[in-house]
């Protein structure tokens, strides 16, 4: 049995998934940016030389899956860089509950 790995950088969480077990309803993106900061303009991105493929679910507007062909480094202007091992990952954004609006909201960077 393979151990599940988790990596967090700010409001982004990478959760390892077994190879070939990712979502089937996804499409490939041409970007290496995982998330753009709505409030600051900062971004969570892989380097140009990193062998990374990002995917999004058909009904989503943000990357939801990552396939790393080799160890790769995710960077952000206000967080330490993190090196992720080769593998498949589910990408999740942090959420919080707003009691005044009575709704769940995606955290903003």
Sine and cosine of phi, psi and omega as CSV:
sin_phi,cos_phi,sin_psi,cos_psi,sin_omega,cos_omega
0.00,0.00,0.73,-0.68,-0.01,-1.00
-1.00,0.03,0.69,-0.73,0.00,-1.00
-0.96,0.27,0.71,-0.70,0.05,-1.00
-0.98,0.22,0.69,-0.72,-0.01,-1.00
-0.92,-0.38,0.57,-0.82,0.05,-1.00
-0.77,-0.64,0.68,-0.73,0.07,-1.00
-0.72,-0.69,0.77,-0.64,0.00,-1.00
-0.86,-0.50,0.70,-0.72,0.15,-0.99
-0.72,-0.69,0.97,-0.23,-0.05,-1.00
0.88,0.48,-0.84,-0.54,-0.05,-1.00
-1.00,-0.04,0.19,0.98,-0.01,-1.00
-0.93,-0.37,0.74,-0.68,0.04,-1.00
-0.86,-0.51,0.77,-0.64,0.11,-0.99
-0.96,-0.27,0.83,-0.56,0.02,-1.00
-0.89,-0.46,0.85,-0.53,-0.02,-1.00
-0.93,0.37,0.59,-0.81,0.08,-1.00
-0.77,-0.64,0.50,-0.87,0.02,-1.00
-0.85,0.52,0.59,-0.80,-0.01,-1.00
-0.84,0.55,0.73,-0.68,0.00,-1.00
0.99,0.15,0.05,1.00,-0.04,-1.00
-0.95,-0.31,0.24,0.97,0.02,-1.00
-0.96,0.28,0.07,-1.00,0.00,-1.00
-0.89,0.46,0.59,-0.81,0.01,-1.00
-1.00,-0.02,-0.37,0.93,-0.08,-1.00
-1.00,-0.09,0.85,0.52,-0.08,-1.00
-0.75,-0.66,0.33,-0.94,0.09,-1.00
-0.74,-0.67,0.54,-0.84,-0.06,-1.00
-0.95,0.30,0.62,-0.79,0.07,-1.00
-0.97,-0.25,0.41,-0.91,0.03,-1.00
-1.00,-0.08,0.15,0.99,-0.08,-1.00
-0.94,-0.34,0.33,-0.95,0.14,-0.99
-0.90,-0.44,0.30,0.95,0.04,-1.00
-0.99,-0.13,0.85,-0.53,-0.03,-1.00
-0.99,0.16,-0.66,0.75,-0.03,-1.00
-0.43,-0.90,0.63,-0.78,0.10,-0.99
-0.98,-0.20,0.66,-0.75,0.03,-1.00
-0.97,0.24,0.91,-0.41,-0.02,-1.00
-0.92,0.40,-0.57,0.82,-0.07,-1.00
-1.00,-0.01,-0.57,0.82,-0.14,-0.99
-0.93,-0.36,-0.32,0.95,-0.09,-1.00
0.99,0.11,-0.02,1.00,0.07,-1.00
-0.95,0.30,0.20,-0.98,-0.03,-1.00
-0.51,-0.86,0.49,-0.87,0.12,-0.99
-0.99,-0.13,0.92,-0.39,-0.09,-1.00
-0.62,-0.78,0.47,-0.88,0.17,-0.99
-1.00,-0.01,0.41,-0.91,0.00,-1.00
-0.95,0.30,0.36,-0.93,-0.02,-1.00
-0.85,0.52,-0.55,0.83,-0.05,-1.00
-1.00,0.07,-0.19,0.98,0.01,-1.00
-0.92,0.39,0.65,-0.76,0.01,-1.00
-1.00,0.01,0.98,0.19,-0.10,-0.99
-0.81,-0.59,0.70,-0.72,0.16,-0.99
-0.90,-0.44,0.79,-0.61,0.07,-1.00
-0.96,-0.27,0.58,-0.82,0.00,-1.00
-0.75,-0.66,0.40,-0.92,0.12,-0.99
-0.77,-0.64,0.47,-0.88,0.11,-0.99
-0.94,0.35,0.50,-0.86,-0.08,-1.00
-0.81,0.59,-0.63,0.78,-0.06,-1.00
-1.00,-0.08,0.25,0.97,-0.03,-1.00
-0.92,-0.39,0.33,-0.94,0.06,-1.00
-0.92,-0.39,0.09,1.00,-0.01,-1.00
-0.77,-0.64,0.45,-0.89,0.04,-1.00
-0.85,0.52,0.68,-0.73,-0.02,-1.00
-0.85,-0.53,-0.23,0.97,-0.02,-1.00
-0.61,-0.79,0.50,-0.86,0.06,-1.00
-0.68,-0.73,0.65,-0.76,0.08,-1.00
-0.87,-0.50,0.92,-0.40,-0.02,-1.00
-0.98,-0.21,0.89,-0.45,-0.03,-1.00
-0.99,0.16,-0.23,0.97,0.02,-1.00
-0.41,-0.91,0.28,-0.96,0.08,-1.00
-0.80,0.60,0.71,-0.71,-0.10,-0.99
-0.67,-0.74,0.44,-0.90,-0.08,-1.00
-0.93,-0.37,0.80,-0.60,0.08,-1.00
-0.99,-0.13,0.73,-0.68,-0.04,-1.00
-0.85,-0.53,0.36,-0.93,0.06,-1.00
-0.40,-0.91,0.55,-0.84,-0.08,-1.00
-0.91,0.41,-0.44,0.90,-0.06,-1.00
-0.91,-0.41,0.06,1.00,-0.02,-1.00
-0.81,-0.58,0.37,-0.93,0.12,-0.99
-0.92,0.40,0.56,-0.83,0.10,-1.00
-0.94,0.34,0.52,-0.85,-0.01,-1.00
-0.79,-0.62,0.74,-0.67,0.10,-1.00
-1.00,-0.10,0.83,-0.55,0.03,-1.00
-0.98,-0.18,0.64,-0.77,0.05,-1.00
-0.94,0.34,0.35,-0.94,0.10,-0.99
-0.80,0.60,0.64,-0.77,0.05,-1.00
0.45,-0.89,-0.13,-0.99,0.00,-1.00
-0.96,-0.28,0.66,-0.76,-0.05,-1.00
-0.68,-0.73,0.58,-0.82,0.21,-0.98
-1.00,-0.05,0.72,-0.69,0.00,-1.00
-0.97,-0.25,0.80,-0.60,-0.01,-1.00
-0.82,-0.57,0.61,-0.79,0.07,-1.00
-0.98,-0.19,0.64,-0.77,0.02,-1.00
-0.90,0.43,0.61,-0.79,0.03,-1.00
-0.79,-0.61,0.38,-0.92,0.06,-1.00
-0.60,-0.80,0.38,-0.92,0.01,-1.00
-1.00,-0.09,0.78,-0.63,0.05,-1.00
-0.99,-0.17,0.96,-0.26,-0.07,-1.00
-0.93,0.37,-0.40,0.92,0.00,-1.00
-0.96,0.27,-0.64,0.77,0.05,-1.00
-1.00,-0.02,-0.18,0.98,-0.03,-1.00
0.82,0.57,0.77,0.64,0.03,-1.00
-0.48,-0.88,0.37,-0.93,0.07,-1.00
-1.00,0.04,0.72,-0.69,-0.01,-1.00
-0.80,-0.60,0.54,-0.84,0.10,-0.99
-0.96,0.28,0.72,-0.69,0.03,-1.00
-0.90,0.44,0.58,-0.82,0.01,-1.00
-0.93,-0.37,0.61,-0.79,-0.02,-1.00
-0.99,-0.16,0.00,0.00,0.00,0.00
